[in-house]
Amino acid sequence: MDYTTLLSIPKGTAVCYSGFREGQRPGGVYPSYEQVKEDLTIVQRHWRYIRLYSCDQHAQTVLEVIRNERLPIQVMLGAYLDGEQSNPNCPWGGEYSDEEIDSHMKKNKAEIETLIAWANAYEDIIIALAVGNESCVDWSGNMVPVDHMIAYIRQVKASTNQAVTFCENYVPWLDKLEPLVEELDFISIHTYPLWENKTIEEAIAHTKENYHQVSQKYPDKVVVITEAGWATDANGRGFSKAHANVVFQKMYYDSLCEWTANNNILTFVFEAFDEPWKGSPDPHEPEKHWGLFYENRNPKMALANPPGYKR
């Protein structure tokens, strides 16, 4: 379906952006105004839209930089939700006491209120709102019940003018999230062939399959890809180290850009910059290496010779 018409979002390229550099992390040291300005000056050369994950200090700086510097970038702003129920299926911990859940719900309430406030204050910059990120998939460490998600989405929709979505792995959209779909303006999926142990030769076909599984199930809804990418380093945990390198990232990125541009699928590539704070202390931890730019802001191979599509 044509997102440009149904969502009133002009056609453009998009990327997930988080600007935390060496020594920085959420809840710790945040990127400065000048660092964010440097990042967005780089980003604007390649992408028209960026996705932000939470209503934190970093997101506020990003919105201020875009407005103050009059940058030609618009934003999908997210509200990050902490777990509101325990999930023993999460491999890295997702079980909480009643007190912790109560604290999370209070934090989530404040996050939603901030999302609404910023959506209205930056209506010229924010094109869409994402309520939650991977909050319902079976391995989530921050599980939120579907009925709670519906309540949050209704609250946001009642108080804002932007299109509203929820960003989630493609699998829950096929069953668990059916009750949520009618509440949304569009569906947002994540697709990662690498995490499903697909080779580079299988990768783009797998992403296409993921997309079509969801789009064919909900033919009356726009489906946006809000995460798709390829890591450039790994330690063998989760997928083979041999599959993670800059050559394969470029191959996947080029194929993804060509397919989505030709089929008018809005796609937020994951992600703009490497983030050293993520995952384990292991320097080869794959979570640190999904950027199309290194942490030092030099481009990887995928952007050294970018494909010939328009920003």
C-alpha positions as a LaTeX table, in Angstrom:
\begin{tabular}{lrrr}
\hline
Residue & $x$ (\AA) & $y$ (\AA) & $z$ (\AA) \\
\hline
Met1 & 0.00 & 0.00 & 0.00 \\
Asp2 & 1.13 & 3.55 & $-0.71$ \\
Tyr3 & 2.38 & 5.05 & 2.54 \\
Thr4 & 2.90 & 8.45 & 0.94 \\
Thr5 & $-0.84$ & 8.83 & 0.33 \\
Leu6 & $-2.34$ & 6.94 & 3.26 \\
Leu7 & 0.01 & 8.35 & 5.91 \\
Ser8 & 0.68 & 11.73 & 4.26 \\
Ile9 & 4.42 & 11.09 & 4.56 \\
Pro10 & 6.47 & 12.12 & 1.50 \\
Lys11 & 8.65 & 9.43 & $-0.04$ \\
Gly12 & 12.13 & 9.29 & 1.45 \\
Thr13 & 14.92 & 7.18 & 2.88 \\
Ala14 & 15.08 & 6.50 & 6.62 \\
Val15 & 17.43 & 5.27 & 9.33 \\
Cys16 & 17.38 & 4.40 & 13.03 \\
Tyr17 & 19.48 & 6.89 & 14.97 \\
Ser18 & 21.05 & 6.72 & 18.40 \\
Gly19 & 24.10 & 8.91 & 18.91 \\
Phe20 & 25.79 & 7.39 & 21.98 \\
Arg21 & 29.56 & 7.39 & 21.56 \\
Glu22 & 32.43 & 5.81 & 23.47 \\
Gly23 & 31.93 & 6.45 & 27.19 \\
Gln24 & 28.27 & 7.40 & 26.75 \\
Arg25 & 25.11 & 5.42 & 27.44 \\
Pro26 & 21.41 & 5.92 & 28.25 \\
Gly27 & 21.08 & 6.97 & 31.87 \\
Gly28 & 24.73 & 8.04 & 31.95 \\
Val29 & 26.58 & 10.54 & 29.78 \\
Tyr30 & 24.46 & 11.74 & 26.85 \\
Pro31 & 25.65 & 13.12 & 23.51 \\
Ser32 & 26.11 & 16.89 & 23.54 \\
Tyr33 & 24.30 & 19.38 & 21.32 \\
Glu34 & 27.40 & 19.75 & 19.13 \\
Gln35 & 27.85 & 15.97 & 18.82 \\
Val36 & 24.22 & 15.54 & 17.77 \\
Lys37 & 24.60 & 18.41 & 15.31 \\
Glu38 & 27.65 & 16.67 & 13.82 \\
Asp39 & 25.72 & 13.40 & 13.54 \\
Leu40 & 22.67 & 14.92 & 11.91 \\
Thr41 & 24.81 & 16.86 & 9.46 \\
Ile42 & 26.14 & 13.46 & 8.35 \\
Val43 & 22.72 & 11.80 & 8.44 \\
Gln44 & 21.02 & 14.44 & 6.28 \\
Arg45 & 23.28 & 13.57 & 3.36 \\
His46 & 21.81 & 10.07 & 3.19 \\
Trp47 & 18.38 & 10.03 & 4.85 \\
Arg48 & 15.28 & 12.16 & 5.12 \\
Tyr49 & 13.77 & 10.47 & 8.19 \\
Ile50 & 15.19 & 9.17 & 11.46 \\
Arg51 & 13.71 & 6.93 & 14.11 \\
Leu52 & 14.25 & 7.73 & 17.81 \\
Tyr53 & 13.47 & 5.12 & 20.44 \\
Ser54 & 12.56 & 7.01 & 23.58 \\
Cys55 & 11.60 & 10.38 & 25.02 \\
Asp56 & 14.86 & 10.91 & 26.85 \\
Gln57 & 17.48 & 13.65 & 27.06 \\
His58 & 19.07 & 12.48 & 23.81 \\
Ala59 & 15.80 & 12.68 & 21.88 \\
Gln60 & 15.13 & 16.14 & 23.25 \\
Thr61 & 18.55 & 17.30 & 22.04 \\
Val62 & 17.89 & 15.80 & 18.60 \\
Leu63 & 14.59 & 17.67 & 18.27 \\
Glu64 & 16.22 & 20.92 & 19.40 \\
Val65 & 19.08 & 20.54 & 16.92 \\
Ile66 & 16.73 & 19.85 & 14.02 \\
Arg67 & 14.63 & 22.90 & 14.85 \\
Asn68 & 17.43 & 25.31 & 15.75 \\
Glu69 & 19.68 & 24.36 & 12.83 \\
Arg70 & 16.74 & 24.07 & 10.41 \\
Leu71 & 17.85 & 20.65 & 9.24 \\
Pro72 & 15.80 & 18.86 & 6.54 \\
Ile73 & 15.17 & 15.83 & 8.76 \\
Gln74 & 11.91 & 14.56 & 10.22 \\
Val75 & 11.39 & 12.08 & 13.03 \\
Met76 & 9.48 & 8.98 & 14.04 \\
Leu77 & 9.51 & 9.47 & 17.81 \\
Gly78 & 9.21 & 6.47 & 20.10 \\
Ala79 & 8.07 & 5.92 & 23.67 \\
Tyr80 & 10.22 & 3.23 & 25.29 \\
Leu81 & 8.20 & 1.02 & 27.63 \\
Asp82 & 9.63 & $-0.98$ & 30.54 \\
Gly83 & 8.22 & $-4.41$ & 31.36 \\
Glu84 & 4.74 & $-4.54$ & 32.87 \\
Gln85 & 4.76 & $-8.31$ & 33.36 \\
Ser86 & 7.43 & $-10.92$ & 33.94 \\
Asn87 & 8.64 & $-13.00$ & 31.02 \\
Pro88 & 10.53 & $-16.18$ & 32.01 \\
Asn89 & 11.16 & $-16.86$ & 28.30 \\
Cys90 & 13.60 & $-13.95$ & 28.05 \\
Pro91 & 17.16 & $-15.38$ & 27.88 \\
Trp92 & 18.77 & $-12.30$ & 29.47 \\
Gly93 & 16.32 & $-11.60$ & 32.29 \\
Gly94 & 12.76 & $-10.41$ & 32.20 \\
Glu95 & 11.31 & $-11.29$ & 35.59 \\
Tyr96 & 10.22 & $-8.52$ & 37.94 \\
Ser97 & 8.82 & $-8.13$ & 41.43 \\
Asp98 & 5.44 & $-6.50$ & 41.96 \\
Glu99 & 7.24 & $-3.40$ & 43.18 \\
Glu100 & 9.38 & $-3.24$ & 40.04 \\
Ile101 & 6.35 & $-3.64$ & 37.78 \\
Asp102 & 4.57 & $-0.86$ & 39.65 \\
Ser103 & 7.62 & 1.37 & 39.18 \\
His104 & 7.78 & 0.50 & 35.47 \\
Met105 & 4.11 & 1.36 & 34.97 \\
Lys106 & 4.61 & 4.78 & 36.57 \\
Lys107 & 7.65 & 5.38 & 34.37 \\
Asn108 & 5.72 & 4.27 & 31.28 \\
Lys109 & 2.87 & 6.63 & 32.12 \\
Ala110 & 5.33 & 9.53 & 32.26 \\
Glu111 & 6.96 & 8.40 & 29.00 \\
Ile112 & 3.61 & 8.38 & 27.20 \\
Glu113 & 2.79 & 11.83 & 28.56 \\
Thr114 & 6.13 & 13.14 & 27.29 \\
Leu115 & 5.56 & 11.54 & 23.88 \\
Ile116 & 2.24 & 13.37 & 23.61 \\
Ala117 & 3.73 & 16.69 & 24.76 \\
Trp118 & 6.64 & 16.53 & 22.31 \\
Ala119 & 4.42 & 15.37 & 19.45 \\
Asn120 & 2.40 & 18.54 & 19.86 \\
Ala121 & 5.37 & 20.83 & 20.50 \\
Tyr122 & 7.31 & 19.55 & 17.45 \\
Glu123 & 4.45 & 18.76 & 15.10 \\
Asp124 & 6.40 & 20.17 & 12.15 \\
Ile125 & 9.28 & 17.77 & 12.79 \\
Ile126 & 7.64 & 14.60 & 14.12 \\
Ile127 & 5.85 & 12.64 & 11.38 \\
Ala128 & 4.87 & 9.52 & 13.34 \\
Leu129 & 4.72 & 8.14 & 16.88 \\
Ala130 & 5.83 & 4.66 & 17.95 \\
Val131 & 4.31 & 3.42 & 21.20 \\
Gly132 & 6.74 & 0.78 & 22.44 \\
Asn133 & 9.55 & $-1.25$ & 20.90 \\
Glu134 & 9.64 & $-5.07$ & 20.87 \\
Ser135 & 7.33 & $-5.11$ & 23.89 \\
Cys136 & 5.31 & $-8.22$ & 22.94 \\
Val137 & 7.64 & $-10.69$ & 21.21 \\
Asp138 & 8.11 & $-13.94$ & 23.16 \\
Trp139 & 11.75 & $-13.21$ & 24.08 \\
Ser140 & 11.18 & $-9.59$ & 25.22 \\
Gly141 & 12.82 & $-8.47$ & 28.45 \\
Asn142 & 10.29 & $-5.66$ & 28.69 \\
Met143 & 7.00 & $-7.47$ & 28.09 \\
Val144 & 3.84 & $-5.36$ & 28.05 \\
Pro145 & 0.42 & $-7.07$ & 27.81 \\
Val146 & $-1.45$ & $-6.41$ & 24.57 \\
Asp147 & $-4.41$ & $-4.85$ & 26.38 \\
His148 & $-2.03$ & $-2.38$ & 28.05 \\
Met149 & $-0.56$ & $-1.55$ & 24.63 \\
Ile150 & $-4.04$ & $-0.87$ & 23.28 \\
Ala151 & $-4.75$ & 1.52 & 26.15 \\
Tyr152 & $-1.50$ & 3.43 & 25.57 \\
Ile153 & $-2.13$ & 3.68 & 21.84 \\
Arg154 & $-5.66$ & 4.96 & 22.34 \\
Gln155 & $-4.35$ & 7.59 & 24.76 \\
Val156 & $-1.73$ & 8.79 & 22.27 \\
Lys157 & $-4.12$ & 8.81 & 19.32 \\
Ala158 & $-6.68$ & 10.83 & 21.28 \\
Ser159 & $-4.13$ & 13.55 & 22.07 \\
Thr160 & $-1.98$ & 13.89 & 18.92 \\
Asn161 & $-2.31$ & 14.40 & 15.17 \\
Gln162 & 0.51 & 12.17 & 13.90 \\
Ala163 & 0.14 & 8.61 & 12.63 \\
Val164 & 0.61 & 6.09 & 15.47 \\
Thr165 & 2.28 & 2.67 & 15.32 \\
Phe166 & 3.98 & $-0.02$ & 17.41 \\
Cys167 & 7.39 & $-1.39$ & 16.39 \\
Glu168 & 7.80 & $-5.14$ & 16.77 \\
Asn169 & 9.45 & $-8.24$ & 15.33 \\
Tyr170 & 7.44 & $-9.57$ & 12.39 \\
Val171 & 6.40 & $-12.82$ & 14.14 \\
Pro172 & 3.88 & $-11.50$ & 16.75 \\
Trp173 & 2.00 & $-9.64$ & 14.01 \\
Leu174 & 0.95 & $-13.01$ & 12.60 \\
Asp175 & $-1.10$ & $-13.97$ & 15.66 \\
Lys176 & $-0.64$ & $-12.33$ & 19.07 \\
Leu177 & $-1.01$ & $-8.74$ & 17.86 \\
Glu178 & $-4.19$ & $-9.15$ & 15.80 \\
Pro179 & $-6.27$ & $-7.24$ & 18.42 \\
Leu180 & $-3.80$ & $-4.36$ & 18.25 \\
Val181 & $-3.81$ & $-3.86$ & 14.49 \\
Glu182 & $-7.16$ & $-2.09$ & 14.19 \\
Glu183 & $-5.96$ & 0.51 & 16.73 \\
Leu184 & $-2.94$ & 1.49 & 14.62 \\
Asp185 & $-2.53$ & 3.82 & 11.68 \\
Phe186 & 0.16 & 1.51 & 10.30 \\
Ile187 & 2.09 & $-1.64$ & 11.23 \\
Ser188 & 5.85 & $-1.54$ & 11.89 \\
Ile189 & 7.96 & $-4.68$ & 11.59 \\
His190 & 11.54 & $-5.70$ & 12.35 \\
Thr191 & 13.31 & $-8.21$ & 10.13 \\
Tyr192 & 16.81 & $-9.59$ & 10.77 \\
Pro193 & 17.96 & $-12.44$ & 8.51 \\
Leu194 & 21.29 & $-12.53$ & 10.36 \\
Trp195 & 19.66 & $-13.30$ & 13.74 \\
Glu196 & 17.77 & $-16.14$ & 12.03 \\
Asn197 & 21.03 & $-17.61$ & 10.73 \\
Lys198 & 20.37 & $-16.83$ & 7.10 \\
Thr199 & 23.32 & $-16.55$ & 4.76 \\
Ile200 & 23.88 & $-13.40$ & 2.75 \\
Glu201 & 22.58 & $-15.28$ & $-0.30$ \\
Glu202 & 19.30 & $-15.98$ & 1.54 \\
Ala203 & 19.02 & $-12.62$ & 3.28 \\
Ile204 & 16.94 & $-10.36$ & 1.08 \\
Ala205 & 14.55 & $-13.17$ & 0.16 \\
His206 & 13.99 & $-13.77$ & 3.88 \\
Thr207 & 13.27 & $-10.09$ & 4.50 \\
Lys208 & 10.82 & $-10.04$ & 1.59 \\
Glu209 & 9.09 & $-13.13$ & 3.00 \\
Asn210 & 8.80 & $-11.53$ & 6.47 \\
Tyr211 & 7.28 & $-8.40$ & 4.95 \\
His212 & 4.81 & $-10.25$ & 2.74 \\
Gln213 & 3.68 & $-12.52$ & 5.57 \\
Val214 & 2.48 & $-9.46$ & 7.46 \\
Ser215 & 1.29 & $-7.34$ & 4.53 \\
Gln216 & $-0.78$ & $-10.18$ & 3.09 \\
Lys217 & $-2.39$ & $-10.88$ & 6.46 \\
Tyr218 & $-3.43$ & $-7.23$ & 6.79 \\
Pro219 & $-4.05$ & $-6.02$ & 3.22 \\
Asp220 & $-5.82$ & $-2.87$ & 4.41 \\
Lys221 & $-2.87$ & $-1.64$ & 6.51 \\
Val222 & 0.35 & 0.04 & 5.48 \\
Val223 & 3.35 & $-2.00$ & 6.65 \\
Val224 & 6.56 & $-0.09$ & 7.38 \\
Ile225 & 9.91 & $-1.75$ & 8.09 \\
Thr226 & 11.26 & 0.04 & 11.16 \\
Glu227 & 14.37 & $-2.14$ & 11.59 \\
Ala228 & 16.39 & $-4.11$ & 9.06 \\
Gly229 & 20.16 & $-4.31$ & 8.98 \\
Trp230 & 23.36 & $-6.34$ & 8.99 \\
Ala231 & 26.13 & $-6.43$ & 11.61 \\
Thr232 & 29.79 & $-6.04$ & 10.68 \\
Asp233 & 31.36 & $-7.91$ & 13.60 \\
Ala234 & 30.32 & $-10.76$ & 15.90 \\
Asn235 & 31.64 & $-13.11$ & 18.57 \\
Gly236 & 29.81 & $-16.25$ & 17.44 \\
Arg237 & 26.96 & $-15.90$ & 19.92 \\
Gly238 & 23.62 & $-15.76$ & 18.13 \\
Phe239 & 25.07 & $-16.13$ & 14.65 \\
Ser240 & 28.33 & $-17.08$ & 12.99 \\
Lys241 & 31.17 & $-14.58$ & 13.06 \\
Ala242 & 31.83 & $-15.48$ & 9.42 \\
His243 & 28.50 & $-13.94$ & 8.43 \\
Ala244 & 29.19 & $-10.51$ & 9.95 \\
Asn245 & 31.40 & $-8.19$ & 7.89 \\
Val246 & 31.30 & $-4.96$ & 5.91 \\
Val247 & 31.07 & $-6.71$ & 2.53 \\
Phe248 & 27.92 & $-8.60$ & 3.50 \\
Gln249 & 26.48 & $-5.47$ & 5.09 \\
Lys250 & 26.90 & $-3.61$ & 1.82 \\
Met251 & 25.35 & $-6.46$ & $-0.16$ \\
Tyr252 & 22.31 & $-6.59$ & 2.12 \\
Tyr253 & 21.97 & $-2.81$ & 2.32 \\
Asp254 & 22.10 & $-2.36$ & $-1.44$ \\
Ser255 & 19.55 & $-5.13$ & $-2.01$ \\
Leu256 & 17.27 & $-3.77$ & 0.71 \\
Cys257 & 17.39 & $-0.21$ & $-0.64$ \\
Glu258 & 16.71 & $-1.34$ & $-4.20$ \\
Trp259 & 13.75 & $-3.57$ & $-3.28$ \\
Thr260 & 12.09 & $-1.13$ & $-0.88$ \\
Ala261 & 12.55 & 1.86 & $-3.20$ \\
Asn262 & 11.11 & $-0.02$ & $-6.16$ \\
Asn263 & 8.13 & $-1.19$ & $-4.10$ \\
Asn264 & 7.51 & 2.05 & $-2.19$ \\
Ile265 & 8.11 & 0.50 & 1.25 \\
Leu266 & 9.19 & 3.00 & 3.90 \\
Thr267 & 12.19 & 1.39 & 5.60 \\
Phe268 & 14.25 & 2.54 & 8.57 \\
Val269 & 17.63 & 0.87 & 8.19 \\
Phe270 & 19.25 & $-0.24$ & 11.43 \\
Glu271 & 21.28 & 1.76 & 12.19 \\
Ala272 & 23.25 & 4.96 & 11.51 \\
Phe273 & 26.22 & 4.60 & 13.91 \\
Asp274 & 27.92 & 1.84 & 15.88 \\
Glu275 & 27.10 & 2.02 & 19.60 \\
Pro276 & 29.89 & 0.80 & 21.93 \\
Trp277 & 27.68 & 0.75 & 25.06 \\
Lys278 & 25.41 & $-2.00$ & 23.80 \\
Gly279 & 25.47 & $-5.63$ & 24.87 \\
Ser280 & 28.30 & $-7.35$ & 26.71 \\
Pro281 & 31.80 & $-5.93$ & 27.39 \\
Asp282 & 33.17 & $-8.14$ & 24.58 \\
Pro283 & 34.42 & $-5.75$ & 21.86 \\
His284 & 33.13 & $-8.23$ & 19.25 \\
Glu285 & 29.63 & $-8.19$ & 20.75 \\
Pro286 & 27.38 & $-7.94$ & 17.65 \\
Glu287 & 25.00 & $-5.43$ & 19.28 \\
Lys288 & 27.80 & $-2.86$ & 19.03 \\
His289 & 28.33 & $-3.23$ & 15.27 \\
Trp290 & 25.14 & $-2.60$ & 13.28 \\
Gly291 & 26.02 & 0.93 & 12.22 \\
Leu292 & 26.51 & 2.05 & 8.64 \\
Phe293 & 29.12 & 4.36 & 10.15 \\
Tyr294 & 31.77 & 3.38 & 12.67 \\
Glu295 & 31.72 & 4.98 & 16.11 \\
Asn296 & 34.36 & 7.45 & 14.88 \\
Arg297 & 31.80 & 8.59 & 12.25 \\
Asn298 & 33.74 & 7.23 & 9.28 \\
Pro299 & 31.51 & 5.43 & 6.75 \\
Lys300 & 31.61 & 1.68 & 6.31 \\
Met301 & 31.73 & 0.12 & 2.86 \\
Ala302 & 27.94 & 0.30 & 2.36 \\
Leu303 & 28.06 & 4.11 & 2.33 \\
Ala304 & 31.43 & 4.60 & 0.72 \\
Asn305 & 29.67 & 3.98 & $-2.61$ \\
Pro306 & 25.97 & 4.48 & $-1.84$ \\
Pro307 & 23.31 & 3.08 & $-4.19$ \\
Gly308 & 21.73 & 5.50 & $-6.62$ \\
Tyr309 & 18.41 & 6.18 & $-4.92$ \\
Lys310 & 17.13 & 9.60 & $-3.90$ \\
Arg311 & 17.18 & 10.81 & $-0.32$ \\
\hline
\end{tabular}
